[in-house]
Amino acid sequence: MTTGEAPVRRRRGTTFIKLLGGLAVGTLVIAGAALTTTTPASAASGGSGALSYAAIEGFWVDAGGTAASARIAAAIAIEESGGNPGAIQQGVGYCGSGSDRAGWGLWQITCGDSVPQYGQDFQMLDPWNNAEAAFAKYVAAGESFTPWTTYNDGAYTSALQSVAPAFIADPGQWTPRGSAPAGTHNTSQPGVTSGPGIPNAPTPTGSYVTAAHVKQTGLWSITAGKAATSFPVGVAAGTSPAIASLSSNSYVIAFQATGGDLWSITSDGAATHFPVGMAAGTSPSVIPTSGGGYVIAAQTNGGKLWTITNTKAATAFDVGMAAGTSPSIVATSGGYTVAVQTNGGKLWTITNTKAATAFDVGMAAGTSPSIAATSGGYTVAVQTNTNALWTITNTKAATAFHIGMQAGTSPAILATSSGYVVAAQANNGDLWSVTNGNAATHFSIGMASDTSPSIAPVGSGYVIAVQTNSSDLWTVTNTNAATSFGVGLASGTSPAILAR
């Protein structure tokens, strides 16, 4: 709508979670977290569904708004379009008189708004173009939100969140929600951008490689560009590989072989058999060491934690591990630290010098910890015995995120410049991530039961690898760029991912 028109209130969108009195009602319980809901987008196909509150704020700031005004702008977008960049107002004409004109995108831009300066019609389904037009509308009104009915009647206040803006790359046109009215000038082109790009936009760079237990054929590695390598080795049922970098051009994959022993294989196909029998249904963890070597942590078939280097130097730890759980290893000052669920159901860590730390954190049966080196030491992510996501540092500073997790699944943690981010399968089966700052993101990707995500850095953000509920390998970045690899994974197994 143009300035001076009678504002038209749009239909409010909904999500599968409703917040009532600070409590989440529904299958997924989240308390104390900044809740956002996102749907993955890719450059080839655009996105669909609701964009996160933080990302909406980011587009507003990119267009010239302040962080303070972005909070209100994002709430208005939620009320106007349900936060869906693809929303097209239904039941009205293309550009009739008064309110008889269709609104497009996040802020429901109509035929009279900034056309064609920032694009029109389907081009307004690009959240960046829509933000430019909406901000111009805001400025034309004297830096006021009065052109929007949802501001004037206070409806926006029910959608307000206190979330820092997230700055993501322009995903291009979103998949339309609703049909276009007669008279529309162009056609839908999901993923296509138009006009100048976002100034100083953070563009994800870098690449990655995944390691996966593929149905019937065994161990594979697959790059971001979908270049696949099938290794001539068998992988034990219900187990998953781990991957680590050896150099800028090579990597090593550790896995439990079909005979139950620990093996590794490098990207050039050099295989090593270690004389270590592993517990059924458990998987190793591997990190690189100086000089192009590596060290692997595993639960042995005696139920104990062992580590072993590429030179077959083994260390047995007097730590009994819970059945069906796997260790997580990370490089720390002076060597390494391994996190485990003990046979008492509690979280423990132990260093290469056998210095052990017992944490008073009960873990869910059949789940494993994930450890990352963070400022001052390390942080471990776990699913507790109440099926909630927790993190705890080496100083025993614990954070309860109260994100309900799917039984039998484990989180993955990645250290970031501002702390960490954790990926997890929520108790509705979908992929979520949450930062140390309590900013939670819902990715509309359903995961297979009894599988867990893996996370790695990419550019200034991250990429997560999962087995979907259709048994396929997918990755998705923090900028919502999703990739389907068309590779079916073995039941109950999880991919590993490594930044390249």
N, C-alpha and C positions, 0 to 999 in steps of 0.2 A: 504494500500500500504506500502511497506517496504522502509526504507531510501535508497535513491539513485535511486529510480524509478522516472520516469516522473510522476508528480502529475496529478491526474485526477479530474477535477472539477465536483462536484455533482450538481444535480438539486436543485435549491433553493426552500424552502417551503414557503407557504403563510398562512396568517390568514385572518379572516373575517374583520379585521380592517386594514386600511392603514393609515400611518401617512404622512401628506403632509404639509410641512412648519410649523410643530408644532401643526397642527390641526388634530383631528381625523375625518376621513370621513367615514360615515357608520351610522348604527342605534345606536351605543353606542358612546357617547361623553365622552372622558376622556382627560383632559388637566392638566398638572402639576403633574401627577402621574407616578410612575415607572410602566410601563405596562408589565404584564406577562400574559401568557395564559397557563393554566394547564388543564389536564384531570385527573379525579380521578383514583386512583389505589387501589387495595386491595390485601392483602396477598394471597387471594384465586384465583384471576383472573388477576392480573397484571394491568397495565394501558394501555391507548391507546391515541393517539394524541400527541400534543406538550407538552413538559415539560416547566416549567417556566424558564426564563432567570436566575433568582436568584438561582433556584435549580440546574441548569446546572453548574453555577459557584461553588456552594457548593460541588458538586461531584468532580470537578477539584481540589478544595482545599483539600478535603478529600484524594485525591490520592497523594497529596504532593505538589501541586502548590501553588503559592502565590496568594493573592487577586488581585494584579495587573495583573498577567498573566491570572487569571481566567476570567477577563473581555474580553480579546481577545479570549480566548479559547471558551467562551460561544458564542461569535459572529461567530466564525468559525463553531461551531456546528449548529448554526441557518442556515448558508449558506450551509453547507454540507448535512444536513438531515432535515432542517426545524424545528430543535429542537425536532424531534420525535425520541425517543429512539428505536422505533420499525422499523425504516427505513431500508429497504434492497434495495441496488442498483439493478436496473432492466436492462436487455438488455446486460448483460455481463456474462462471464463464472464464474465458482466457483473460479478457481485459474489458469487462463491462463497466458500467457506471457504478459509482459508490463502492460498495463492498463486493460487487459481483465480479471479482477478479481473483484468480487462483494465486495462492501463496506457494513459494517454492523453497525447499531446503530448511536448514536449521532455524533461521529467523523469519521464514515465510515471506520472502521477498516477492513482490508482485511486479507486474509489467511496468509500473511507473517508477520503480526504484532503480536508480543508477544504471539504466539501460541505454546504450550497450556498454557503458564504461567498464563494468566488471563482468560482463557476460549477461546472458538472459536465458530464461527457460531451463532446459536441462543443464546448462552450464552453471546454473545456480545450485545444482545438486553437488557441486564440489564445495566442501566445507570452507576451503580457503576463499574462493570467489564469493561465497555467501557472506563470509565474515567481512570482506572488503565492502560489499554493498550495504550490509547492516551497519557497519561503523560509519560509513558515509551518511546514512540515514540518521544515525545518532548525532553526528556533528551538525547536520543541517537543522536539527531540532534544537540547537543550542547546547550540544553535549547533554542531551536529555533522552530518556527512554520513553517519553510520553507518546510517541507514535504507536506503541504496542499496548493493546488493551490489557494484556496479561500483566503489564506493569501498573497501569492505571488502577485496575481493580484489586491489586495486591496478590493476585493468584501466584505470582512468581515466588512469593516468600515461602511457600510450602515446598519449593524445589531447591532452596538455597543450601549449598554445602560449603564447608571450609576446606578447600582443597587447593594446593598450589598448582598453578598452570603447568601443563605438560606440553612441550614443544615438539611436535612430530612433523614428519615430511608430508607434503601435500599428496593425499592419496588419489586425487582426481575425482571425477564424477562418481557419486554413490549409486548403487542400484536403486531404481525408483520404488517408492512405496505409493501405490495408487497410479491411476492412469492420467495422462496429460489431457487437458481440455482441447477442443477444436480451436485451431488458430495458432497452435504452438509452432514456433519457427524452426526448431531443430529437432534432432533425435537423440535418444539416450545412447551414450558411449561410456559405460562404466570404466573407470580407470584413466580416462583421457583428461588431460589438463588443458586449460586455455588461459591466455593472458600471461602477464609477468608472474614469476614464481614468488615464493615467500622470501622476503629479504633475510639473508643470513640464516636460512633454515637449516637445521641439523639434518643432513642427509646420511642415512645409514651407509656405512662403507665396510669393507672387509668381507670375509667369506668364512665358511665353516665346512666341516666334514662330519658326518654321522656314522656311527657303527651300530649295526642292528642284527638281531637274530631273525633271519627271514624264514618264512614258512618253507618247509621241505628242503630248501637249498642251503641253509646254514648261515654262515657269517658273511656279511656284506659291509662294505663302506660306501657311502654315497655323498658326493659333494653338493654344495649349494646349487651348482650348475647341473645337477642330476647325472654326473659321471659316476657310474657304479663299478665297483670291483667285487667280484665273488671270490672268496678265499676257499681253497679246497680242504676245509677242516669241518668237523662235526661239532656242534654245540649242544651241551646237555639240555634236556627238556626243562622248560620253566626257568632258565637262567639267561642273564643278559650280559653283554660285553661292556667293557670300560675302555676308554681311549685317552691317550696322552701324547703330547708333542715330543718328538726327539730332536727336531731341527725345524727350520723354516719350511722345509720341503718334505719332511717325513714324520711318521707317527707310529705308535705301537698300540695294538689292541690286546687286552688281556681278557681271557674267557675261561669258563669251565667246559672242558671238552666232553664228548659223549661218553668217554670212559670214566668221567668223574675227576680227572686230574686237571691241574692248572696248566694252561698253555698261554703263550703270547705269539703274536705274529705282527711283523712290521709292514708298512705300506708297500715295501718292495718284495714282500712274500717270504721273508726269512722267519721261520717258525722255531719256537723254543718250547720244549717239554720240560716242565718242572716236576720234580719228584714230590709233589704235594697233592694228596687226595683231598678234594673239597667236599663239604657237606652238601647233600642233595638240596636242590632248589635255592642255592645261594650263589652270589656273583662277586667277582673281585672288584677292587678299586685300584687305580694306578696313577702315579705321578712321575714326571721326569726328574732326573737328578743331574748333577753336573757332569760334563764330559759326554753327553749324549746317552746316558744310561737311564734306568728307571727302577722304581721299587713298587711292588704289588702287595696289597693287603688282602687277605682271604680268611674265611672261616674253614678250618680243616674238617675232615670227616670224623675227627675226634671232638668236634665242637669247640675248639680253641682258636684264638686269633694267632695267625702267623703273618710275617712279612718276608718277602724274598726279592732280591735284587736281580737285575739282568745277568749278573755273574753267578747266580744261584747261591748267594750268601743268604742263608735263612735265619730268621729270629723267631723263636717260639715264645709267646707271651702267656703267662699263667692267668689268662682271662677267659672264662667260659662264656660263650655267646649263646643267645637265644636261638632256638631252632628256626630255620627259614629266614634268618636275617643276615645282612651283609655289612661289612665295614665300609667306612669312608675315610680316605687318607688325604692329607694336605701337607704341603711343605711349610714348616714353621722354623723359627730361629733355632739353629743348632741341628736341624734334621727334619723330622716329620712328626705329625700327631695323627693318631687314628681314633675315630669315634665309633663306638659299637653299642648295641643293645646287649647287655649281659644276660646270662641265663636266669638272673633274678628279675628281669624285666626293667632294669634301670639303665639310664644313660651313663656311660663311662667314656673317658678319653685316656689314651696312653701314648707316651712319646717313644721315640727310638731308643731312649735311655731307660725305658720301662718305668718312667714316672707316671703314675696313674692318678686320675682325678675322678671321684665318684660324685655324680650329680643326683640330687634328690628329685629326679624327674622320672616318673613312671611312663614307659612307652607302650603303645598299642602293640598287641601280639602280631607277629609277622611283618613288622615294619622296621625300617632301617634309618639311621640318622644320615645327615649330610653336613659336611664341615667345610668352612671356607676361612682363609686367613683374612682377618680384618684388623683394623687399627688397634694396636695394643695386644694382639694375640690371635684369637680365633672366635668364630661364632658357629654354633651347631643348630641346625633346624631339625625338629622331630615332630612326629604325630604322637601326642600324649595318649595315655590310657583312657582319656575321656574323649578321644577322637578329635581333639583340637590341635591346631598348629601352634607350636611354641618355638622360640629361639632362646638360646642361652649362651653366654660368653664364657671365656676361660676364667673370668672373675666371678662367675655364677650369677651374673645379672640376667634375669630372665624376662622375656616379653611374651605375654599370652595374647595371641591375635584372635582367638575365639572364632577362627574359621573352621567350620566343620569339615573334616576330611573323610574321604571314602575309605572304608575299612580295607586293610590290606595294602594300602598304598603309602608311599614315602615322599617327602618333599625333596626339593633340590635347591641349594643356596648358592648364590654368586656374590662375591664381594664387588662393590662399586665404589666410585670416588666419594660418594656421600654416605656409604654404609654398606647395605646389602639389599638384595631382592631375592625373594623365595618364590618358587613355582610349586604348585600343588594341585592334585586332583581333589576338587571339593566333593562334598557328600551328595551333590546332585549329578556327579559324573563329569562336570565341566572343568576345564582348565582355568585356574586363577593364578595371579601373582600378587605379592604384597611386599612393600618396601619396609625398611626399618622405621620409616616415618608414618607407617600405617596407611599408606595409599594403596588401596586394593584395586586390581583390574580384573574384570571378568572377560575372558575370551570365549566366544560362542563356539567352542570346539569340544565335542563330547569325546571323552577318553574311554578306552577299553577297561573293563574291570580288572583289578589286580595288576595294574600297570602304573608307572610313575613317570613324571617328566624329567628331563635333563636340561640344563641351562648353561649358556656360554656367552661371553661378551661378543658383541659385533658393533663396530663403529663406536658411537657414544652410548649405545644401548645394549640390548641383549636379544638372544634368540633362544627359543625353547623348542625342544624336540619331544614328540609324543607319539604313542600308538593310539589312533582314534578308535571310536566304538565301531568302526567298520574294518578294523584291523590294519589300517593303512598307516604308513609313516607320513607324518606332517611336521612342518616347522612353522613357527609364527614369531615375529619380532615384536618388540615393544611398540613399534609404529604400526602394528596390526597387519603387516604384510605376511600373508600365509602362503605356504607352498605345499602342495600335495605331490608326493613322489610316485604314487602308483605302485608302491611296494608293500606287499602284505607281510605283516610281522607274525611271528609265532605267538601262540596264545600265552598270555601271562608274562610276556617279556617287554622290556622297555629299552628304547634306544639311548645311546650316549652321544654327546655332541662336543666338538672341539673347535674353537676359533682358529682360523688360519690366517 
